[in-house]
């Protein structure tokens, strides 16, 4: 039996061309068999949604006047422009072609309305690792393709797990200067401090890098390093704190750190642990 | 066109796919040449949100993860427990309880996954709403330390390869009234918490193989216990063309977090002095934050929007803490010659006041031209003090006190311009400038040789310029090109400094630097191309170069130097393809080259230039097998090849890992109201940085039953 099977396989795959032909035939027959059935259902994925047409953002204003007006302040308003080639761009870039929604007077929701539960709005729990075509983040990745990769890195904010969404930090409908009654401009880092209050301070001895913002050291979406660090080794600190080498000494703050650098990162235990600020030591030891 | 499909009956009729057409499509696929135009396919609004029968559903499910290799790494990577879990996967119920009054309920409760949620909402449009929300989810951390290649020393977290776990949650009550032509009022109470343990990158020292020089490789972790309560009251009213709003927020918190470090584990005493020491660094922070804000938004005309906002906040915190060495964690202070630098009886408090004013205008008076000038003024002042008893070895070396106070004033102007007067084009530009200055006075501190006395005046000047263009040359083609230049300059004038910056001073920070300049050049382009109706390609490329220049005090004898340059190139490609109305593919590919260079690597092999290169691949496909069955196939890939073994000169940190993930899902509609989901995932992970100790294989199984009603 084994010999027969081996011969059969050897015969069928005697050449690459024959093998490819065989695989295509099997796949084709499979598709053919599946397609030769009457099926009423279809898949939905932007930009095309079967049966629905793009109608342009101006149509949306008729019922969503407030959102439409606010949208003029949003970064995404760059999508909206005059000209027939840009008809698809604007509201329908994310919500999908909305002719049926418009025709039904709102009874039929847009293909992508991100309402509760349907389609599954995240990859939470056991559902994770299956990108859902119509989840919020998947739609954002359509244009922000590089961000998809960042959230696929070992250290990332829990967007793929469904515990956050892009809209937790980015407002799609309103400009940064206007969100929250114009007071969200207070600080970009306020986004981070909402969930990470321990880093808020104030400390007795501050780390001035905090004035450059959290992203001076952390990636906002995801990084290859633990704790969303942009760099895992001493370069994270050296990029600001390297001064010069004199007499074979690597001077940081005028002090030779040659031996210390051998031991690991600058924030190795006992060295400069208090990277966000210290209450006891101006060198941020702890 | 808009009146093409009006009735449900008509839609359903069109939804049917004729047998002959299906066969044609199948044949076309075999030939690999013909593509069914999805836009011309039938419309079935059951695929649209809200268009299906049954707006409510409950899904119960169960699953589990089986691993071989590193359980803790598998739990961290997959964010799932290494055992069985199950419960209510998804629940949605909505019901009109009275005319115009809707009640909705959403929830989940996945036991052993610590994934719980409940949202209750009672709402009457243009009248009132009441909401209760509860969320809890768990994050897993592998907790492991480093790997030392010369003698293959591995430093795992000592808890039997179980991941550390941290729960984060929120409970909130919210209510509001929003009657037409009357002020709307909303009140919200939030209780936030974090509870558990998480890993840290502050690794403790050890002598690898007991004989090598010390290296920081031993895992440490945080013991987290945080509770926050926030009360928020907002009022909003519209008078003619103006929206007015005022809000008050009060937040109080207790953050009782402890960093736990183990140094020289398992090493024998030297001359009777214990080496294996555990450090408990505890800081219990309580704070009160009060914030009041007000805003207005006025559409003077459809072409002129003015918005303004003001906020004031006051933050007060109190801290108790200590840093204690011992044979175990959480022990009382005990003098010991093996103790490193620490302190006890820390008492610290701080006050901070902040005021912010924003003024924004948006004008579209000129045809196709939008101009948005904004200005933000921010001022803050703070003071903080602390006292404690410093400890070292056998001695409590005495009390110390420290104090800092400072103030900052920043004014930021921003100008956004947008022009869309050319058909199918948008041009945009922006400029942002910040002028700031501040004072910082610091005294005291421990383990500094002598307490410091420093007064520093800071001047800041930030500028950022960006420009770009978006062009739709064809209905199926769009292109973005843009970029920005950013420069942040800090100038420090240390008017008082008792730690002279000459070669004899044991400690010179932070008064050591007199200037730092951050510069970034960034450019990107994106092409969106639809060569076929059912095929979309998005290609994006970004290049970024950042540099940091640093200048120490001239008395140091050191001149200005470029302390780093950082380059990154990001190539991203998305492909969406729907060859058939019942089949789609989504492919995402990212390739990133990223490097942080400092001059350090020119002088020591202990620190190499940091490489953060990686590439990822995400594939997802969905297939409607028949009227009852959907199939989904997904694949993810991650690769980072940045590991360089620079031991024994230093500690090798570079990321070297590869991960494959594949999963299959089937959804079967058993009846119109009953859906069965079955899912299997397989994940394979190899990790060079840990010497293979974090490698794992994982199988994830899940099955769920959803009932729609």
HADDOCK unambig.tbl for C-alpha pairs under 7 A between the chains (distance, minus, plus):
assign (segid A and resid 28 and name CA) (segid B and resid 29 and name CA) 6.90 0.50 0.50
assign (segid A and resid 28 and name CA) (segid B and resid 30 and name CA) 4.60 0.50 0.50
assign (segid A and resid 31 and name CA) (segid B and resid 26 and name CA) 5.75 0.50 0.50
assign (segid A and resid 32 and name CA) (segid B and resid 23 and name CA) 6.51 0.50 0.50
assign (segid A and resid 32 and name CA) (segid B and resid 26 and name CA) 4.48 0.50 0.50
assign (segid A and resid 32 and name CA) (segid B and resid 27 and name CA) 6.29 0.50 0.50
assign (segid A and resid 34 and name CA) (segid B and resid 625 and name CA) 6.85 0.50 0.50
assign (segid A and resid 35 and name CA) (segid B and resid 22 and name CA) 5.11 0.50 0.50
assign (segid A and resid 35 and name CA) (segid B and resid 23 and name CA) 5.82 0.50 0.50
assign (segid A and resid 35 and name CA) (segid B and resid 26 and name CA) 5.32 0.50 0.50
assign (segid A and resid 36 and name CA) (segid B and resid 19 and name CA) 5.89 0.50 0.50
assign (segid A and resid 36 and name CA) (segid B and resid 22 and name CA) 5.32 0.50 0.50
assign (segid A and resid 36 and name CA) (segid B and resid 23 and name CA) 4.85 0.50 0.50
assign (segid A and resid 37 and name CA) (segid B and resid 19 and name CA) 5.96 0.50 0.50
assign (segid A and resid 37 and name CA) (segid B and resid 22 and name CA) 6.80 0.50 0.50
assign (segid A and resid 38 and name CA) (segid B and resid 16 and name CA) 6.77 0.50 0.50
assign (segid A and resid 38 and name CA) (segid B and resid 17 and name CA) 5.40 0.50 0.50
assign (segid A and resid 38 and name CA) (segid B and resid 18 and name CA) 6.09 0.50 0.50
assign (segid A and resid 38 and name CA) (segid B and resid 19 and name CA) 5.56 0.50 0.50
assign (segid A and resid 39 and name CA) (segid B and resid 16 and name CA) 6.38 0.50 0.50
assign (segid A and resid 39 and name CA) (segid B and resid 17 and name CA) 5.74 0.50 0.50
assign (segid A and resid 39 and name CA) (segid B and resid 626 and name CA) 5.70 0.50 0.50
assign (segid A and resid 39 and name CA) (segid B and resid 627 and name CA) 5.27 0.50 0.50
assign (segid A and resid 40 and name CA) (segid B and resid 15 and name CA) 5.26 0.50 0.50
assign (segid A and resid 40 and name CA) (segid B and resid 16 and name CA) 4.58 0.50 0.50
assign (segid A and resid 40 and name CA) (segid B and resid 17 and name CA) 5.90 0.50 0.50
assign (segid A and resid 40 and name CA) (segid B and resid 627 and name CA) 6.24 0.50 0.50
assign (segid A and resid 41 and name CA) (segid B and resid 44 and name CA) 6.41 0.50 0.50
assign (segid A and resid 41 and name CA) (segid B and resid 627 and name CA) 6.14 0.50 0.50
assign (segid A and resid 42 and name CA) (segid B and resid 581 and name CA) 5.33 0.50 0.50
assign (segid A and resid 42 and name CA) (segid B and resid 582 and name CA) 4.74 0.50 0.50
assign (segid A and resid 42 and name CA) (segid B and resid 624 and name CA) 6.51 0.50 0.50
assign (segid A and resid 43 and name CA) (segid B and resid 581 and name CA) 6.00 0.50 0.50
assign (segid A and resid 43 and name CA) (segid B and resid 582 and name CA) 5.16 0.50 0.50
assign (segid A and resid 43 and name CA) (segid B and resid 583 and name CA) 6.32 0.50 0.50
assign (segid A and resid 43 and name CA) (segid B and resid 624 and name CA) 6.73 0.50 0.50
assign (segid A and resid 44 and name CA) (segid B and resid 47 and name CA) 6.77 0.50 0.50
assign (segid A and resid 48 and name CA) (segid B and resid 38 and name CA) 6.53 0.50 0.50
assign (segid A and resid 48 and name CA) (segid B and resid 39 and name CA) 5.93 0.50 0.50
assign (segid A and resid 49 and name CA) (segid B and resid 39 and name CA) 6.37 0.50 0.50
assign (segid A and resid 50 and name CA) (segid B and resid 38 and name CA) 5.58 0.50 0.50
assign (segid A and resid 50 and name CA) (segid B and resid 39 and name CA) 4.84 0.50 0.50
assign (segid A and resid 50 and name CA) (segid B and resid 40 and name CA) 6.49 0.50 0.50
assign (segid A and resid 50 and name CA) (segid B and resid 41 and name CA) 5.27 0.50 0.50
assign (segid A and resid 50 and name CA) (segid B and resid 42 and name CA) 5.92 0.50 0.50
assign (segid A and resid 50 and name CA) (segid B and resid 43 and name CA) 5.18 0.50 0.50
assign (segid A and resid 51 and name CA) (segid B and resid 39 and name CA) 6.09 0.50 0.50
assign (segid A and resid 51 and name CA) (segid B and resid 40 and name CA) 6.57 0.50 0.50
assign (segid A and resid 51 and name CA) (segid B and resid 41 and name CA) 6.31 0.50 0.50
assign (segid A and resid 51 and name CA) (segid B and resid 42 and name CA) 5.62 0.50 0.50
assign (segid A and resid 51 and name CA) (segid B and resid 43 and name CA) 4.12 0.50 0.50
assign (segid A and resid 78 and name CA) (segid B and resid 426 and name CA) 6.82 0.50 0.50
assign (segid A and resid 81 and name CA) (segid B and resid 420 and name CA) 5.78 0.50 0.50
assign (segid A and resid 81 and name CA) (segid B and resid 424 and name CA) 6.34 0.50 0.50
assign (segid A and resid 81 and name CA) (segid B and resid 425 and name CA) 6.77 0.50 0.50
assign (segid A and resid 81 and name CA) (segid B and resid 426 and name CA) 6.42 0.50 0.50
assign (segid A and resid 82 and name CA) (segid B and resid 420 and name CA) 6.57 0.50 0.50
assign (segid A and resid 82 and name CA) (segid B and resid 423 and name CA) 5.60 0.50 0.50
assign (segid A and resid 82 and name CA) (segid B and resid 424 and name CA) 5.74 0.50 0.50
assign (segid A and resid 83 and name CA) (segid B and resid 423 and name CA) 4.83 0.50 0.50
assign (segid A and resid 83 and name CA) (segid B and resid 424 and name CA) 4.63 0.50 0.50
assign (segid A and resid 85 and name CA) (segid B and resid 424 and name CA) 6.15 0.50 0.50
assign (segid A and resid 85 and name CA) (segid B and resid 472 and name CA) 5.79 0.50 0.50
assign (segid A and resid 85 and name CA) (segid B and resid 474 and name CA) 5.53 0.50 0.50
assign (segid A and resid 85 and name CA) (segid B and resid 475 and name CA) 4.06 0.50 0.50
assign (segid A and resid 86 and name CA) (segid B and resid 424 and name CA) 6.22 0.50 0.50
assign (segid A and resid 86 and name CA) (segid B and resid 472 and name CA) 6.21 0.50 0.50
assign (segid A and resid 86 and name CA) (segid B and resid 475 and name CA) 6.54 0.50 0.50
assign (segid A and resid 99 and name CA) (segid B and resid 2 and name CA) 6.43 0.50 0.50
assign (segid A and resid 103 and name CA) (segid B and resid 2 and name CA) 6.14 0.50 0.50
assign (segid A and resid 103 and name CA) (segid B and resid 3 and name CA) 6.80 0.50 0.50
assign (segid A and resid 108 and name CA) (segid B and resid 50 and name CA) 6.31 0.50 0.50
assign (segid A and resid 108 and name CA) (segid B and resid 51 and name CA) 5.66 0.50 0.50
assign (segid A and resid 109 and name CA) (segid B and resid 48 and name CA) 6.56 0.50 0.50
assign (segid A and resid 109 and name CA) (segid B and resid 49 and name CA) 5.65 0.50 0.50
assign (segid A and resid 109 and name CA) (segid B and resid 50 and name CA) 5.74 0.50 0.50
assign (segid A and resid 109 and name CA) (segid B and resid 51 and name CA) 6.91 0.50 0.50
assign (segid A and resid 110 and name CA) (segid B and resid 48 and name CA) 6.67 0.50 0.50
assign (segid A and resid 110 and name CA) (segid B and resid 49 and name CA) 6.85 0.50 0.50
assign (segid A and resid 111 and name CA) (segid B and resid 48 and name CA) 4.74 0.50 0.50
assign (segid A and resid 111 and name CA) (segid B and resid 49 and name CA) 6.00 0.50 0.50
assign (segid A and resid 112 and name CA) (segid B and resid 49 and name CA) 6.94 0.50 0.50
assign (segid A and resid 113 and name CA) (segid B and resid 49 and name CA) 6.63 0.50 0.50
assign (segid A and resid 117 and name CA) (segid B and resid 92 and name CA) 6.71 0.50 0.50
assign (segid A and resid 118 and name CA) (segid B and resid 49 and name CA) 6.33 0.50 0.50
assign (segid A and resid 126 and name CA) (segid B and resid 63 and name CA) 6.97 0.50 0.50
assign (segid A and resid 126 and name CA) (segid B and resid 702 and name CA) 6.28 0.50 0.50
assign (segid A and resid 130 and name CA) (segid B and resid 634 and name CA) 5.87 0.50 0.50
assign (segid A and resid 131 and name CA) (segid B and resid 620 and name CA) 6.53 0.50 0.50
assign (segid A and resid 145 and name CA) (segid B and resid 572 and name CA) 5.67 0.50 0.50
assign (segid A and resid 145 and name CA) (segid B and resid 573 and name CA) 6.61 0.50 0.50
assign (segid A and resid 145 and name CA) (segid B and resid 574 and name CA) 6.42 0.50 0.50
assign (segid A and resid 146 and name CA) (segid B and resid 572 and name CA) 5.28 0.50 0.50
assign (segid A and resid 146 and name CA) (segid B and resid 590 and name CA) 6.26 0.50 0.50
assign (segid A and resid 149 and name CA) (segid B and resid 590 and name CA) 5.58 0.50 0.50
assign (segid A and resid 149 and name CA) (segid B and resid 616 and name CA) 5.76 0.50 0.50
assign (segid A and resid 154 and name CA) (segid B and resid 77 and name CA) 6.76 0.50 0.50
assign (segid A and resid 181 and name CA) (segid B and resid 295 and name CA) 4.93 0.50 0.50
assign (segid A and resid 181 and name CA) (segid B and resid 296 and name CA) 6.61 0.50 0.50
assign (segid A and resid 181 and name CA) (segid B and resid 309 and name CA) 5.89 0.50 0.50
assign (segid A and resid 182 and name CA) (segid B and resid 295 and name CA) 6.66 0.50 0.50
assign (segid A and resid 182 and name CA) (segid B and resid 307 and name CA) 6.72 0.50 0.50
assign (segid A and resid 182 and name CA) (segid B and resid 308 and name CA) 6.01 0.50 0.50
assign (segid A and resid 182 and name CA) (segid B and resid 309 and name CA) 4.96 0.50 0.50
assign (segid A and resid 182 and name CA) (segid B and resid 358 and name CA) 6.22 0.50 0.50
assign (segid A and resid 183 and name CA) (segid B and resid 309 and name CA) 5.41 0.50 0.50
assign (segid A and resid 183 and name CA) (segid B and resid 310 and name CA) 6.43 0.50 0.50
assign (segid A and resid 183 and name CA) (segid B and resid 311 and name CA) 6.77 0.50 0.50
assign (segid A and resid 183 and name CA) (segid B and resid 358 and name CA) 6.63 0.50 0.50
assign (segid A and resid 186 and name CA) (segid B and resid 356 and name CA) 6.52 0.50 0.50
assign (segid A and resid 198 and name CA) (segid B and resid 255 and name CA) 6.98 0.50 0.50
assign (segid A and resid 202 and name CA) (segid B and resid 350 and name CA) 6.40 0.50 0.50
assign (segid A and resid 203 and name CA) (segid B and resid 384 and name CA) 6.50 0.50 0.50
assign (segid A and resid 204 and name CA) (segid B and resid 384 and name CA) 5.07 0.50 0.50
assign (segid A and resid 204 and name CA) (segid B and resid 385 and name CA) 6.00 0.50 0.50
assign (segid A and resid 204 and name CA) (segid B and resid 403 and name CA) 6.15 0.50 0.50
assign (segid A and resid 204 and name CA) (segid B and resid 404 and name CA) 5.33 0.50 0.50
assign (segid A and resid 224 and name CA) (segid B and resid 612 and name CA) 6.77 0.50 0.50
assign (segid A and resid 224 and name CA) (segid B and resid 655 and name CA) 6.57 0.50 0.50
assign (segid A and resid 225 and name CA) (segid B and resid 655 and name CA) 6.94 0.50 0.50
assign (segid A and resid 231 and name CA) (segid B and resid 610 and name CA) 6.54 0.50 0.50
assign (segid A and resid 232 and name CA) (segid B and resid 653 and name CA) 6.47 0.50 0.50
assign (segid A and resid 233 and name CA) (segid B and resid 653 and name CA) 6.35 0.50 0.50
assign (segid A and resid 234 and name CA) (segid B and resid 607 and name CA) 6.68 0.50 0.50
assign (segid A and resid 235 and name CA) (segid B and resid 598 and name CA) 6.53 0.50 0.50
assign (segid A and resid 235 and name CA) (segid B and resid 610 and name CA) 6.71 0.50 0.50
assign (segid A and resid 238 and name CA) (segid B and resid 598 and name CA) 6.62 0.50 0.50
assign (segid A and resid 239 and name CA) (segid B and resid 548 and name CA) 6.86 0.50 0.50
assign (segid A and resid 239 and name CA) (segid B and resid 563 and name CA) 5.26 0.50 0.50
assign (segid A and resid 239 and name CA) (segid B and resid 564 and name CA) 4.67 0.50 0.50
assign (segid A and resid 239 and name CA) (segid B and resid 598 and name CA) 5.82 0.50 0.50
assign (segid A and resid 240 and name CA) (segid B and resid 548 and name CA) 6.50 0.50 0.50
assign (segid A and resid 240 and name CA) (segid B and resid 550 and name CA) 6.91 0.50 0.50
assign (segid A and resid 240 and name CA) (segid B and resid 563 and name CA) 5.94 0.50 0.50
assign (segid A and resid 241 and name CA) (segid B and resid 563 and name CA) 6.94 0.50 0.50
assign (segid A and resid 242 and name CA) (segid B and resid 563 and name CA) 5.30 0.50 0.50
assign (segid A and resid 243 and name CA) (segid B and resid 561 and name CA) 6.63 0.50 0.50
assign (segid A and resid 243 and name CA) (segid B and resid 563 and name CA) 6.57 0.50 0.50
assign (segid A and resid 253 and name CA) (segid B and resid 507 and name CA) 6.93 0.50 0.50
assign (segid A and resid 253 and name CA) (segid B and resid 508 and name CA) 5.55 0.50 0.50
assign (segid A and resid 253 and name CA) (segid B and resid 509 and name CA) 5.80 0.50 0.50
assign (segid A and resid 253 and name CA) (segid B and resid 512 and name CA) 6.10 0.50 0.50
assign (segid A and resid 254 and name CA) (segid B and resid 503 and name CA) 6.73 0.50 0.50
assign (segid A and resid 254 and name CA) (segid B and resid 508 and name CA) 6.93 0.50 0.50
assign (segid A and resid 255 and name CA) (segid B and resid 506 and name CA) 6.97 0.50 0.50
assign (segid A and resid 261 and name CA) (segid B and resid 606 and name CA) 6.30 0.50 0.50
assign (segid A and resid 262 and name CA) (segid B and resid 606 and name CA) 5.07 0.50 0.50
assign (segid A and resid 262 and name CA) (segid B and resid 649 and name CA) 6.25 0.50 0.50
assign (segid A and resid 262 and name CA) (segid B and resid 650 and name CA) 4.54 0.50 0.50
assign (segid A and resid 263 and name CA) (segid B and resid 214 and name CA) 6.11 0.50 0.50
assign (segid A and resid 263 and name CA) (segid B and resid 215 and name CA) 4.26 0.50 0.50
assign (segid A and resid 263 and name CA) (segid B and resid 216 and name CA) 5.58 0.50 0.50
assign (segid A and resid 263 and name CA) (segid B and resid 650 and name CA) 6.24 0.50 0.50
assign (segid A and resid 263 and name CA) (segid B and resid 651 and name CA) 6.69 0.50 0.50
assign (segid A and resid 264 and name CA) (segid B and resid 215 and name CA) 6.22 0.50 0.50
assign (segid A and resid 264 and name CA) (segid B and resid 216 and name CA) 5.42 0.50 0.50
assign (segid A and resid 264 and name CA) (segid B and resid 650 and name CA) 6.44 0.50 0.50
assign (segid A and resid 264 and name CA) (segid B and resid 651 and name CA) 5.41 0.50 0.50
assign (segid A and resid 267 and name CA) (segid B and resid 202 and name CA) 5.83 0.50 0.50
assign (segid A and resid 268 and name CA) (segid B and resid 202 and name CA) 4.92 0.50 0.50
assign (segid A and resid 268 and name CA) (segid B and resid 203 and name CA) 5.37 0.50 0.50
assign (segid A and resid 268 and name CA) (segid B and resid 204 and name CA) 6.41 0.50 0.50
assign (segid A and resid 268 and name CA) (segid B and resid 216 and name CA) 5.96 0.50 0.50
assign (segid A and resid 269 and name CA) (segid B and resid 202 and name CA) 5.45 0.50 0.50
assign (segid A and resid 269 and name CA) (segid B and resid 203 and name CA) 5.66 0.50 0.50
assign (segid A and resid 269 and name CA) (segid B and resid 204 and name CA) 4.93 0.50 0.50
assign (segid A and resid 269 and name CA) (segid B and resid 205 and name CA) 6.94 0.50 0.50
assign (segid A and resid 273 and name CA) (segid B and resid 202 and name CA) 6.64 0.50 0.50
assign (segid A and resid 279 and name CA) (segid B and resid 386 and name CA) 6.43 0.50 0.50
assign (segid A and resid 280 and name CA) (segid B and resid 445 and name CA) 5.10 0.50 0.50
assign (segid A and resid 280 and name CA) (segid B and resid 446 and name CA) 6.03 0.50 0.50
assign (segid A and resid 281 and name CA) (segid B and resid 445 and name CA) 4.84 0.50 0.50
assign (segid A and resid 281 and name CA) (segid B and resid 446 and name CA) 5.47 0.50 0.50
assign (segid A and resid 282 and name CA) (segid B and resid 445 and name CA) 6.42 0.50 0.50
assign (segid A and resid 283 and name CA) (segid B and resid 509 and name CA) 6.41 0.50 0.50
